[in-house]
Amino acid sequence: MIQAIGAALQLSQTISYLLHDAKKFLYQAESVDRESASFTPFSVALGKMVVQLYQVLLQALNTESLTPLIVQILKCFNILIPATPFHRLKSGIITKLVEKIRKLIHHWDATVKLHAFRVMGYIISITDITPEIMTCIGVERLTVRTENIHRKYLEDVGNEEDYEESVEVEADAEEVTEQKGSVNELGEKRMAWILEDLLSCISAGKERQRAPQVLEIHTECLTLLAAMSAHIGIMLGHLKPIAQAIRAGLESDASAIVVNSAKALDFIAHSITQYFLNASTVKATGELEDALMLWTVTLPAVTEHLQGTVTNVKVICCDALSNIGGHVYEKLPRDKQFLILSLLHGNTSNNETIVRASACRALSVLAQFPSLRDDLVFLENTAEMVTDLIPMGDELGRMKAAWALGNITDIHHLKSDSPFDRLRDDLLEKMLRTAVAACDDQYKVRCNIVRAIGNLLYLIREDLLVQESWQELVGKVIECLVVNARDVKFMKVRWNACYAMGNMMRNICFYTEAAQRRLNWQTLIFPALCELVVNNPNFKVRINATVALASVPQRDGYGQHFASIWSALILALEHAVNLTDFNEYKHRDNLMDQLCLTLAHFIICTQTTDLVAMQQELLPHVEVTRENWSRVANRILPERATPLLLAAQKLKNFAEEKLTPDQQLASNFLASCFISPVEYA
């Protein structure tokens, strides 16, 4: 008997090991409704294997009574579930598994209970959610971006899967009506069974926290509660008991409970904010009142920790306050708003750099709220604190400070039209010098620094550009942008650098004769952008470079580079259909659309003296260009088609002007290629 148990344990451990190395391989599995008698695709055969594996493990789970074997089988499920493409497999797998896990959550053995909760965590963290999974866990509506929540749960339980793309999932209207209750009927909605079991377990754990196993289960429940926040429909209507559970955890003596309670608050606050932002209106008064209740209950405990000394808890609490959201913050009593601002300002002078950076990041988010974004003193103070933090601390702290700088400069960029909301000249100079120095930092810091640089260059005034010290500084800044757009391997830095150059070129002060002569910025920027548009392997970089080239408001801004940029855009449109990396396929149509819009912008800016050169550059590529232009003109949305219409009309209008024979020929040639979308209808 003992030998049989040992063999079963070794077998289940072997399965776990094999599954761990085969996760990416298993994600190719799929099921089909009707199989071909002559040929079975590999993916279908793999799908049958995965379904059979679930059936065998579930059967073992149903028949086994020994605790070590049950735990090992649950560990197998922990590895198998994240690797399973449930949306491509036949339904029925999850329903039977959840029925069994629901029983094991109430198992007498604490280890079994812990791993049962962990399995439910993986099920809840499935990104490609199916109607079957929605029914099993009681999901009514998914309208928040779930990337960070899913990734964080997987990291907390030791899985290193990396989700690179965020997933936004919405339940079908007919499926929603099948669920119990309605998000809009908060007072009548019944609590989902998994949430009820979680809160019950957390409540029971408060009484027996000193037992190590109970502490571990309590921690796992809080981690699972954070993962559940991706499905905000489960929680709306029940935020008061959730808030009470979180507050009790924040007041616990166990540090693990405190940390995970703070994380749960952070994730839930983020999901609620995203839900309100995605909704066109707050559909029920009760939803906002429910969200207010979350903070009314938990804010005293958060206040206590922000005035405490535990660094990691203070960081998480700052992050949680950054996710409070404008809808909730603006409804808080004035004294609570001042309390939040005071707590965050107090932590900007903390001894730990990471705490200071987190507090500044939170303030830069709050600065976007209506009651604060018009307070110039608050904005300048926040900007100055963030600027001071960027050269200091570890990489994570600098990343947060750089993100905060990008965020706070976004606000100043939007408010730049008002002469009363200008940044002080000394602060603007300080921010630019700090940003230039940070351009040699780690890539994750740089990507936000270059975004901030673009916003700051947009704020430069003409009276500053005539000063020699400012000319020298701006010249260095432009060189930094070009280097980061052209030479850096990290693609996010490149596309943010392109975005920043586009922002700079929207500032009309850079087109004065003095600025162009002394800075000579066109010679640096335009060749770099042309190189990216034509040859960069990443289509998002190409798109941002193309957008930047269309940021110049008038023909004079392109100067002598007009023909070379036109040639690069024609060549880029031809190259856009050539895929060297299939991952770029999803961005191809967007790239072609943007290239055509930028070509239309160039046509609108065209002067009669440009026509012959444009014809010569177009002639070798005319067939491909005409085909791609017509494809875009046929599919582009009407609200985006205006530049294409104006471009076609501009070419027709040349017929009314006095042109040389060569210019007339070139005008007709261009008009035959760039046809109005109306003519394709």
C-alpha positions as CSV (number, residue, x, y, z in Angstrom):
1,M,0.0,0.0,0.0
2,I,2.8,2.4,1.0
3,Q,4.6,1.6,-2.3
4,A,1.5,2.3,-4.3
5,I,1.0,5.7,-2.6
6,G,4.7,6.5,-3.3
7,A,4.3,5.5,-6.9
8,A,1.2,7.6,-7.3
9,L,2.9,10.6,-5.8
10,Q,5.9,10.2,-8.1
11,L,3.6,9.9,-11.1
12,S,1.7,13.0,-10.3
13,Q,5.0,14.9,-9.7
14,T,6.2,13.7,-13.1
15,I,3.1,14.9,-14.7
16,S,3.6,18.3,-13.1
17,Y,7.1,18.5,-14.3
18,L,6.1,17.6,-17.9
19,L,3.3,20.1,-17.9
20,H,5.5,22.9,-16.7
21,D,7.8,22.5,-19.7
22,A,4.9,22.0,-22.1
23,K,2.8,25.0,-21.3
24,K,3.4,27.0,-24.5
25,F,3.1,23.8,-26.5
26,L,-0.3,23.0,-25.0
27,Y,-1.7,26.4,-25.8
28,Q,-2.0,25.3,-29.5
29,A,-4.8,22.8,-28.6
30,E,-8.3,23.1,-30.0
31,S,-11.5,21.2,-30.4
32,V,-13.7,21.0,-33.6
33,D,-17.4,20.2,-34.0
34,R,-16.9,17.9,-36.9
35,E,-13.8,16.0,-37.6
36,S,-12.4,15.1,-41.0
37,A,-12.3,11.3,-41.6
38,S,-9.1,11.6,-43.7
39,F,-7.1,14.1,-41.7
40,T,-6.8,15.1,-38.0
41,P,-4.8,18.4,-37.5
42,F,-2.1,18.3,-34.8
43,S,-3.9,21.0,-32.8
44,V,-7.1,18.9,-32.7
45,A,-5.1,15.8,-31.6
46,L,-3.5,18.0,-28.9
47,G,-6.9,19.2,-27.9
48,K,-8.1,15.6,-27.3
49,M,-5.0,15.0,-25.3
50,V,-5.6,18.0,-23.0
51,V,-9.3,17.1,-22.5
52,Q,-8.3,13.6,-21.7
53,L,-5.7,14.9,-19.2
54,Y,-8.4,16.9,-17.4
55,Q,-10.7,13.9,-17.3
56,V,-8.0,11.6,-15.8
57,L,-6.9,14.2,-13.2
58,L,-10.5,14.9,-12.3
59,Q,-11.3,11.3,-11.9
60,A,-8.2,10.8,-9.7
61,L,-9.3,13.8,-7.6
62,N,-12.8,12.3,-7.2
63,T,-11.5,8.9,-6.1
64,E,-8.5,9.8,-4.1
65,S,-8.8,10.3,-0.3
66,L,-5.2,10.6,0.8
67,T,-4.3,14.2,1.4
68,P,-0.7,14.2,-0.1
69,L,-2.1,12.8,-3.4
70,I,-5.0,15.3,-3.5
71,V,-2.5,18.2,-3.0
72,Q,-0.2,16.9,-5.7
73,I,-3.2,16.6,-8.2
74,L,-4.2,20.1,-7.4
75,K,-0.7,21.2,-8.1
76,C,-1.0,19.6,-11.5
77,F,-4.1,21.6,-12.1
78,N,-2.3,24.8,-11.1
79,I,0.2,24.2,-13.9
80,L,-2.3,22.9,-16.5
81,I,-5.0,25.6,-16.2
82,P,-2.9,28.6,-17.3
83,A,-1.7,26.6,-20.3
84,T,-5.1,25.6,-21.5
85,P,-6.9,27.5,-24.2
86,F,-10.4,27.0,-22.9
87,H,-11.9,29.3,-25.5
88,R,-10.8,26.8,-28.2
89,L,-11.8,23.6,-26.4
90,K,-15.2,22.1,-26.0
91,S,-17.2,23.1,-22.9
92,G,-17.7,21.0,-19.8
93,I,-14.2,20.8,-18.5
94,I,-14.3,23.7,-16.1
95,T,-17.9,23.0,-14.8
96,K,-16.9,19.6,-13.4
97,L,-13.6,20.8,-12.0
98,V,-15.2,23.8,-10.2
99,E,-17.8,21.5,-8.7
100,K,-15.1,19.5,-7.1
101,I,-12.9,22.4,-6.1
102,R,-15.9,24.0,-4.4
103,K,-16.1,21.0,-2.1
104,L,-12.4,20.9,-1.5
105,I,-12.5,24.6,-0.4
106,H,-14.3,23.3,2.7
107,H,-11.9,20.3,3.2
108,W,-10.8,19.6,6.7
109,D,-7.1,19.7,5.8
110,A,-5.7,23.2,5.6
111,T,-3.2,22.3,2.8
112,V,-5.9,20.9,0.6
113,K,-8.0,24.0,1.2
114,L,-5.0,26.2,0.4
115,H,-4.4,24.6,-3.0
116,A,-8.1,24.5,-3.8
117,F,-8.2,28.2,-3.4
118,R,-5.1,28.5,-5.6
119,V,-6.8,26.5,-8.3
120,M,-9.7,28.8,-8.2
121,G,-7.3,31.7,-8.5
122,Y,-5.9,30.3,-11.7
123,I,-9.5,29.8,-13.1
124,I,-10.5,33.3,-12.2
125,S,-7.3,34.6,-13.8
126,I,-8.0,33.1,-17.2
127,T,-7.9,35.9,-19.7
128,D,-9.8,34.4,-22.6
129,I,-12.9,33.8,-20.5
130,T,-15.7,31.7,-21.8
131,P,-19.5,31.6,-21.0
132,E,-18.9,28.4,-19.1
133,I,-16.3,30.0,-16.8
134,M,-18.5,33.0,-16.4
135,T,-21.4,30.8,-15.2
136,C,-19.1,28.8,-12.9
137,I,-17.7,31.8,-11.0
138,G,-20.7,34.1,-11.3
139,V,-19.2,36.7,-13.6
140,E,-21.9,39.1,-14.9
141,R,-19.8,41.7,-16.8
142,L,-16.2,42.3,-17.6
143,T,-15.3,45.8,-18.6
144,V,-11.9,46.5,-17.1
145,R,-8.4,46.0,-18.5
146,T,-7.2,42.8,-16.8
147,E,-3.5,42.5,-17.8
148,N,-1.9,43.6,-14.6
149,I,-4.4,41.9,-12.3
150,H,-3.9,38.5,-14.0
151,R,-0.2,38.9,-14.2
152,K,0.0,39.9,-10.5
153,Y,-1.9,36.9,-9.4
154,L,0.3,34.5,-11.4
155,E,3.4,36.2,-9.9
156,D,2.1,35.9,-6.4
157,V,1.5,32.2,-6.7
158,G,4.9,31.6,-8.3
159,N,4.0,31.3,-12.0
160,E,6.2,33.3,-14.4
161,E,4.0,33.4,-17.4
162,D,4.2,36.9,-19.0
163,Y,1.1,38.4,-20.5
164,E,2.4,41.1,-22.9
165,E,-1.0,42.3,-24.1
166,S,-3.8,43.5,-21.9
167,V,-7.2,41.9,-22.5
168,E,-10.5,43.6,-22.4
169,V,-13.4,41.1,-22.2
170,E,-17.1,42.0,-22.4
171,A,-19.8,39.5,-21.8
172,D,-22.4,39.1,-24.5
173,A,-25.7,40.8,-23.7
174,E,-27.7,37.6,-23.9
175,E,-25.2,35.8,-21.6
176,V,-25.3,38.7,-19.1
177,T,-29.1,38.3,-18.8
178,E,-28.7,34.7,-17.8
179,Q,-26.6,35.6,-14.8
180,K,-28.2,36.2,-11.4
181,G,-29.1,39.7,-10.6
182,S,-27.9,42.9,-12.4
183,V,-25.0,45.2,-11.7
184,N,-27.5,48.0,-11.8
185,E,-29.7,46.5,-9.1
186,L,-27.0,46.6,-6.4
187,G,-29.3,46.3,-3.5
188,E,-30.9,43.0,-4.8
189,K,-27.9,41.3,-6.3
190,R,-26.9,38.0,-4.7
191,M,-23.3,37.4,-3.7
192,A,-21.4,35.0,-6.0
193,W,-20.5,31.8,-4.2
194,I,-16.7,32.2,-4.6
195,L,-16.8,35.7,-3.0
196,E,-19.0,34.4,-0.2
197,D,-16.6,31.6,0.5
198,L,-13.6,33.9,0.4
199,L,-15.1,36.4,2.8
200,S,-16.2,33.6,5.1
201,C,-12.7,32.1,5.1
202,I,-11.1,35.5,5.7
203,S,-13.5,36.2,8.6
204,A,-12.7,32.8,10.1
205,G,-9.0,33.4,9.6
206,K,-9.1,36.5,11.7
207,E,-9.9,34.5,14.8
208,R,-7.1,32.0,14.3
209,Q,-4.3,33.9,12.6
210,R,-1.5,32.5,14.8
211,A,-1.7,29.1,13.2
212,P,0.8,29.1,10.3
213,Q,-1.5,27.1,7.9
214,V,-4.5,29.4,8.7
215,L,-2.2,32.4,8.1
216,E,-1.2,31.0,4.7
217,I,-4.8,30.3,3.7
218,H,-5.8,33.9,4.8
219,T,-3.0,35.3,2.6
220,E,-4.1,33.2,-0.3
221,C,-7.7,34.3,0.0
222,L,-6.6,38.0,-0.1
223,T,-4.5,37.3,-3.2
224,L,-7.5,35.6,-4.8
225,L,-9.7,38.6,-3.8
226,A,-7.2,40.8,-5.7
227,A,-7.4,38.5,-8.7
228,M,-11.2,38.6,-8.6
229,S,-11.2,42.4,-9.0
230,A,-10.7,41.8,-12.8
231,H,-14.4,40.7,-12.7
232,I,-15.7,43.8,-11.1
233,G,-19.3,42.7,-11.7
234,I,-18.9,40.1,-8.9
235,M,-17.9,42.8,-6.4
236,L,-20.2,45.7,-7.2
237,G,-23.0,45.7,-4.7
238,H,-20.9,43.9,-2.1
239,L,-18.0,46.4,-1.6
240,K,-19.0,47.1,2.1
241,P,-18.2,43.6,3.4
242,I,-15.2,43.4,1.1
243,A,-14.0,46.8,2.5
244,Q,-14.5,45.5,6.1
245,A,-12.5,42.4,5.3
246,I,-9.7,44.5,3.8
247,R,-9.7,46.9,6.7
248,A,-9.5,44.0,9.2
249,G,-6.5,42.7,7.2
250,L,-4.8,46.1,7.3
251,E,-5.2,46.2,11.1
252,S,-3.8,42.7,11.5
253,D,-0.6,42.0,13.4
254,A,0.7,39.6,10.6
255,S,2.8,41.5,8.0
256,A,1.8,39.1,5.2
257,I,-1.9,39.8,5.8
258,V,-1.3,43.5,5.9
259,V,0.6,43.5,2.6
260,N,-1.9,41.3,0.8
261,S,-4.8,43.4,2.1
262,A,-3.2,46.5,0.8
263,K,-2.7,44.8,-2.6
264,A,-6.3,43.7,-2.7
265,L,-7.4,47.3,-2.1
266,D,-5.1,48.6,-4.8
267,F,-6.4,46.1,-7.4
268,I,-10.0,46.6,-6.5
269,A,-9.7,50.4,-6.6
270,H,-8.0,50.1,-10.0
271,S,-10.8,47.9,-11.4
272,I,-13.5,50.2,-10.1
273,T,-11.8,53.2,-11.7
274,Q,-11.5,51.4,-15.0
275,Y,-15.1,50.4,-14.8
276,F,-16.3,54.0,-14.3
277,L,-13.9,55.3,-17.1
278,N,-15.1,52.7,-19.6
279,A,-18.8,53.3,-18.9
280,S,-20.3,56.2,-20.8
281,T,-22.2,57.2,-17.6
282,V,-22.3,55.8,-14.1
283,K,-25.3,53.6,-14.7
284,A,-26.6,53.5,-11.1
285,T,-26.2,55.8,-8.2
286,G,-25.6,52.8,-6.0
287,E,-22.4,51.9,-7.9
288,L,-20.8,55.2,-7.0
289,E,-22.1,55.0,-3.4
290,D,-20.7,51.4,-3.2
291,A,-17.3,52.7,-4.4
292,L,-17.4,55.5,-1.9
293,M,-18.1,52.9,0.8
294,L,-14.9,51.1,0.0
295,W,-12.8,54.1,0.8
296,T,-14.9,55.3,3.7
297,V,-14.3,52.0,5.4
298,T,-10.6,51.5,4.5
299,L,-9.2,55.1,4.6
300,P,-8.6,55.1,8.4
301,A,-6.5,52.0,8.1
302,V,-4.7,53.4,5.1
303,T,-4.0,56.6,6.9
304,E,-2.5,54.7,9.8
305,H,-0.1,52.8,7.5
306,L,0.9,55.9,5.6
307,Q,1.9,57.5,8.9
308,G,3.7,54.3,9.9
309,T,7.2,53.0,9.1
310,V,6.8,49.9,7.0
311,T,8.1,50.7,3.6
312,N,6.5,48.2,1.4
313,V,3.0,48.8,2.9
314,K,3.4,52.5,2.5
315,V,4.3,52.0,-1.2
316,I,1.2,49.8,-1.8
317,C,-1.0,52.3,0.0
318,C,0.3,55.1,-2.2
319,D,-0.4,53.0,-5.2
320,A,-3.9,52.3,-4.0
321,L,-4.6,56.0,-3.5
322,S,-3.4,56.7,-7.0
323,N,-6.2,54.3,-8.1
324,I,-9.0,56.0,-6.2
325,G,-10.3,57.5,-9.5
326,G,-11.8,60.9,-10.2
327,H,-15.4,59.8,-9.8
328,V,-14.8,58.7,-6.3
329,Y,-12.3,61.4,-5.2
330,E,-14.6,64.2,-6.3
331,K,-17.5,62.8,-4.2
332,L,-15.4,62.4,-1.0
333,P,-16.0,65.0,1.7
334,R,-13.6,67.9,1.5
335,D,-11.8,66.9,4.7
336,K,-11.1,63.4,3.3
337,Q,-9.7,65.0,0.1
338,F,-7.4,67.2,2.1
339,L,-6.4,64.1,4.2
340,I,-5.4,62.2,1.1
341,L,-3.3,65.1,-0.3
342,S,-1.7,65.7,3.1
343,L,-0.8,62.0,3.5
344,L,0.8,61.8,0.0
345,H,2.6,65.2,0.5
346,G,4.0,64.0,3.8
347,N,5.4,60.9,2.2
348,T,7.2,62.8,-0.6
349,S,9.8,63.6,2.1
350,N,10.1,60.0,3.3
351,N,13.6,58.7,3.9
352,E,13.0,55.8,1.4
353,T,13.2,56.9,-2.3
354,I,10.7,54.3,-3.4
355,V,8.1,55.7,-1.0
356,R,8.8,59.3,-2.2
357,A,8.4,58.1,-5.8
358,S,5.2,56.3,-5.1
359,A,3.7,59.3,-3.3
360,C,4.7,61.6,-6.2
361,R,3.3,59.2,-8.7
362,A,0.0,59.2,-6.8
363,L,-0.1,63.0,-6.7
364,S,0.6,63.2,-10.5
365,V,-2.5,61.0,-11.0
366,L,-4.6,63.0,-8.6
367,A,-3.5,66.1,-10.5
368,Q,-5.7,65.0,-13.4
369,F,-8.9,65.3,-11.3
370,P,-11.1,68.3,-12.0
371,S,-10.7,69.9,-8.6
372,L,-6.9,69.8,-8.8
373,R,-5.9,70.2,-12.4
374,D,-6.6,74.0,-12.4
375,D,-4.5,74.5,-9.3
376,L,-1.2,75.8,-10.8
377,V,0.6,75.9,-7.5
378,F,-0.2,72.3,-6.8
379,L,0.8,71.3,-10.3
380,E,4.1,73.1,-10.1
381,N,4.9,71.7,-6.6
382,T,4.2,68.2,-7.8
383,A,6.3,68.7,-10.9
384,E,9.2,70.0,-8.9
385,M,9.1,67.1,-6.4
386,V,9.0,64.6,-9.2
387,T,11.9,66.2,-11.0
388,D,14.0,66.1,-7.9
389,L,13.3,62.3,-7.5
390,I,14.3,61.2,-11.0
391,P,18.1,61.0,-10.5
392,M,17.7,59.2,-7.1
393,G,17.0,55.8,-5.8
394,D,16.7,52.3,-7.3
395,E,15.4,51.5,-10.8
396,L,11.8,51.0,-9.6
397,G,11.8,54.3,-7.8
398,R,13.2,56.1,-10.9
399,M,10.6,54.3,-13.1
400,K,7.8,55.6,-11.0
401,A,9.2,59.1,-10.9
402,A,9.7,59.1,-14.7
403,W,6.1,57.9,-15.2
404,A,4.9,60.7,-12.9
405,L,6.9,63.3,-14.8
406,G,5.3,62.1,-18.1
407,N,1.9,62.3,-16.4
408,I,2.3,65.8,-14.9
409,T,3.7,67.2,-18.2
410,D,0.7,65.7,-20.0
411,I,-1.5,68.0,-17.9
412,H,0.7,71.1,-18.6
413,H,0.6,70.2,-22.3
414,L,-3.2,70.2,-22.3
415,K,-3.3,73.5,-20.4
416,S,-0.6,75.2,-22.4
417,D,-3.0,77.5,-24.4
418,S,-3.8,79.5,-21.2
419,P,-1.2,82.2,-20.5
420,F,-2.1,82.0,-16.8
421,D,-1.2,78.3,-16.5
422,R,2.4,78.5,-17.8
423,L,5.2,76.7,-15.9
424,R,7.8,78.9,-14.4
425,D,10.8,79.3,-16.7
426,D,13.3,78.1,-14.1
427,L,11.2,75.0,-13.4
428,L,10.8,74.3,-17.1
429,E,14.6,74.5,-17.5
430,K,15.2,72.3,-14.5
431,M,12.8,69.6,-15.8
432,L,14.4,69.7,-19.3
433,R,18.0,69.4,-17.8
434,T,16.9,66.5,-15.6
435,A,15.2,64.7,-18.4
436,V,18.3,65.0,-20.6
437,A,20.4,63.5,-17.9
438,A,17.9,60.7,-17.5
439,C,18.1,59.8,-21.2
440,D,21.1,57.6,-20.4
441,D,19.1,55.6,-17.7
442,Q,17.6,52.2,-18.0
443,Y,15.1,51.7,-20.9
444,K,12.1,51.4,-18.6
445,V,12.9,54.8,-17.2
446,R,13.7,56.4,-20.6
447,C,10.4,55.4,-22.2
448,N,8.6,57.8,-19.9
449,I,11.3,60.4,-19.9
450,V,11.2,60.9,-23.7
451,R,7.4,61.2,-23.5
452,A,7.8,64.0,-20.9
453,I,10.5,65.7,-23.1
454,G,8.0,66.0,-26.0
455,N,5.5,67.6,-23.7
456,L,8.1,70.0,-22.3
457,L,9.3,71.0,-25.8
458,Y,5.7,71.8,-26.7
459,L,5.7,74.3,-23.8
460,I,8.8,76.2,-25.1
461,R,8.0,79.8,-26.0
462,E,9.6,82.0,-28.7
463,D,11.1,84.4,-26.2
464,L,13.0,81.5,-24.7
465,L,14.4,80.2,-28.0
466,V,16.2,83.5,-28.7
467,Q,18.3,83.1,-25.6
468,E,21.7,81.3,-26.1
469,S,21.5,79.2,-23.0
470,W,18.1,77.9,-24.0
471,Q,19.2,77.2,-27.6
472,E,22.1,75.1,-26.3
473,L,19.7,73.2,-23.9
474,V,17.0,72.6,-26.5
475,G,19.7,71.4,-29.0
476,K,20.9,68.8,-26.5
477,V,17.2,67.7,-25.9
478,I,16.6,67.3,-29.6
479,E,19.8,65.2,-30.0
480,C,18.6,63.0,-27.1
481,L,15.3,62.4,-28.8
482,V,16.9,61.5,-32.1
483,V,19.3,59.0,-30.4
484,N,16.5,57.4,-28.5
485,A,14.3,57.1,-31.6
486,R,17.1,55.8,-33.9
487,D,19.6,53.8,-31.8
488,V,17.8,52.2,-28.8
489,K,16.8,48.6,-29.0
490,F,13.8,48.9,-26.6
491,M,10.9,49.6,-28.9
492,K,8.7,51.4,-26.4
493,V,11.5,54.1,-26.1
494,R,11.6,54.4,-29.8
495,W,7.9,55.0,-30.4
496,N,7.7,57.4,-27.4
497,A,10.6,59.3,-28.9
498,C,8.7,59.6,-32.2
499,Y,5.6,60.7,-30.2
500,A,7.8,63.3,-28.5
501,M,9.2,64.6,-31.8
502,G,5.7,65.0,-33.1
503,N,4.7,67.0,-30.0
504,M,7.7,69.3,-30.5
505,M,6.9,69.9,-34.2
506,R,3.4,71.0,-33.2
507,N,5.0,74.0,-31.4
508,I,5.0,76.8,-33.9
509,C,7.9,78.5,-32.1
510,F,10.3,76.0,-33.8
511,Y,9.4,77.3,-37.2
512,T,10.6,80.9,-36.7
513,E,13.6,81.8,-38.9
514,A,15.9,82.2,-35.9
515,A,15.0,78.9,-34.4
516,Q,15.4,77.0,-37.6
517,R,18.8,78.6,-38.3
518,R,20.3,78.3,-34.9
519,L,18.9,74.8,-33.9
520,N,18.9,73.3,-37.4
521,W,16.6,70.7,-36.0
522,Q,15.1,69.6,-39.3
523,T,18.4,68.1,-40.4
524,L,18.4,65.9,-37.4
525,I,14.8,64.9,-37.0
526,F,13.5,64.4,-40.6
527,P,16.2,61.9,-41.7
528,A,15.8,59.9,-38.5
529,L,12.0,59.7,-38.9
530,C,12.3,58.8,-42.6
531,E,14.6,55.9,-41.7
532,L,12.2,54.6,-39.1
533,V,9.2,54.9,-41.4
534,V,10.8,52.8,-44.1
535,N,13.0,50.3,-42.3
536,N,12.1,49.8,-38.6
537,P,10.8,46.2,-38.1
538,N,8.3,47.3,-35.4
539,F,5.1,48.6,-37.0
540,K,4.1,50.7,-33.9
541,V,7.4,52.6,-34.2
542,R,6.6,53.2,-37.9
543,I,3.1,54.4,-37.1
544,N,4.4,56.9,-34.5
545,A,7.1,58.1,-36.8
546,T,4.5,58.5,-39.6
547,V,2.2,60.5,-37.2
548,A,5.2,62.7,-36.3
549,L,5.9,63.5,-39.9
550,A,2.3,64.8,-40.3
551,S,2.7,67.1,-37.2
552,V,4.3,69.9,-39.2
553,P,1.5,72.4,-39.7
554,Q,2.6,74.1,-43.0
555,R,4.7,73.4,-46.0
556,D,7.5,75.8,-44.9
557,G,8.1,73.7,-41.9
558,Y,9.5,70.9,-44.1
559,G,11.9,73.1,-45.9
560,Q,14.3,71.4,-48.3
561,H,13.3,68.0,-46.8
562,F,9.9,67.9,-48.4
563,A,10.8,65.7,-51.4
564,S,12.9,63.3,-49.4
565,I,10.1,62.8,-46.8
566,W,7.6,62.3,-49.6
567,S,9.8,59.7,-51.2
568,A,10.2,57.9,-47.8
569,L,6.5,57.8,-47.3
570,I,5.9,56.3,-50.8
571,L,8.5,53.6,-50.2
572,A,7.1,53.0,-46.7
573,L,3.6,52.4,-48.1
574,E,5.1,49.8,-50.5
575,H,7.0,48.1,-47.7
576,A,4.1,48.0,-45.3
577,V,2.6,44.9,-47.0
578,N,5.9,43.0,-46.5
579,L,5.8,41.2,-43.2
580,T,9.0,39.8,-41.8
581,D,7.4,39.2,-38.4
582,F,3.9,37.8,-38.2
583,N,3.4,39.5,-34.8
584,E,3.2,42.8,-36.7
585,Y,0.2,41.7,-38.8
586,K,-2.3,43.2,-36.4
587,H,-0.7,46.6,-36.8
588,R,-0.4,46.5,-40.6
589,D,-3.8,48.1,-41.5
590,N,-3.3,50.8,-39.0
591,L,0.2,51.6,-40.4
592,M,-1.2,51.7,-44.0
593,D,-4.0,54.0,-42.9
594,Q,-1.6,56.4,-41.2
595,L,0.8,56.4,-44.1
596,C,-2.1,57.4,-46.5
597,L,-3.3,60.1,-44.0
598,T,0.3,61.5,-43.9
599,L,0.6,61.4,-47.7
600,A,-2.7,63.3,-47.8
601,H,-1.3,65.9,-45.4
602,F,1.7,66.3,-47.7
603,I,-0.6,66.8,-50.7
604,I,-2.6,69.4,-48.8
605,C,0.6,71.2,-48.0
606,T,1.9,71.0,-51.5
607,Q,3.0,74.0,-53.5
608,T,3.1,74.2,-57.3
609,T,7.0,74.1,-57.2
610,D,6.8,70.6,-55.5
611,L,4.7,68.9,-58.1
612,V,7.4,67.8,-60.5
613,A,9.6,66.4,-57.8
614,M,6.6,64.5,-56.2
615,Q,5.8,63.0,-59.6
616,Q,9.4,61.8,-60.1
617,E,9.5,60.1,-56.7
618,L,6.1,58.5,-57.2
619,L,6.6,57.2,-60.8
620,P,8.5,54.0,-60.0
621,H,5.9,53.0,-57.3
622,V,2.7,54.3,-58.8
623,E,0.9,51.0,-59.2
624,V,1.5,49.8,-55.7
625,T,0.7,53.2,-54.3
626,R,-2.5,53.5,-56.2
627,E,-3.6,50.1,-55.1
628,N,-2.8,50.7,-51.4
629,W,-4.4,54.2,-51.5
630,S,-7.6,52.7,-52.9
631,R,-7.6,49.9,-50.4
632,V,-7.4,52.4,-47.5
633,A,-9.9,54.9,-49.1
634,N,-12.4,52.0,-49.3
635,R,-12.2,50.9,-45.7
636,I,-11.3,54.0,-43.7
637,L,-13.9,55.3,-41.3
638,P,-15.8,58.4,-42.5
639,E,-14.7,60.5,-39.6
640,R,-11.0,59.8,-40.5
641,A,-11.4,60.3,-44.2
642,T,-11.4,64.1,-44.3
643,P,-7.6,64.4,-45.2
644,L,-8.1,62.0,-48.1
645,L,-11.0,64.1,-49.4
646,L,-9.1,67.4,-49.0
647,A,-6.0,65.9,-50.7
648,A,-7.9,64.8,-53.8
649,Q,-9.7,68.2,-53.9
650,K,-6.3,70.0,-53.6
651,L,-5.0,68.1,-56.7
652,K,-8.1,69.0,-58.7
653,N,-7.7,72.7,-57.7
654,F,-4.3,72.8,-59.3
655,A,-6.0,72.7,-62.7
656,E,-7.3,76.2,-62.0
657,E,-3.8,77.6,-61.3
658,K,-1.2,78.8,-63.8
659,L,1.1,75.9,-64.2
660,T,4.0,75.1,-66.5
661,P,3.5,72.1,-68.8
662,D,5.6,69.9,-66.6
663,Q,3.7,71.0,-63.5
664,Q,0.4,70.4,-65.2
665,L,1.5,66.9,-66.3
666,A,2.6,66.1,-62.7
667,S,-0.6,67.4,-61.2
668,N,-2.7,65.2,-63.5
669,F,-0.5,62.2,-62.7
670,L,-0.8,62.7,-59.0
671,A,-4.6,63.2,-59.3
672,S,-4.9,59.9,-61.1
673,C,-3.2,58.1,-58.3
674,F,-4.7,59.8,-55.2
675,I,-8.4,59.5,-55.8
676,S,-11.1,60.8,-53.4
677,P,-12.8,58.2,-51.3
678,V,-16.1,59.5,-52.7
679,E,-15.2,58.2,-56.1
680,Y,-14.7,54.7,-54.7
681,A,-18.2,54.6,-53.2
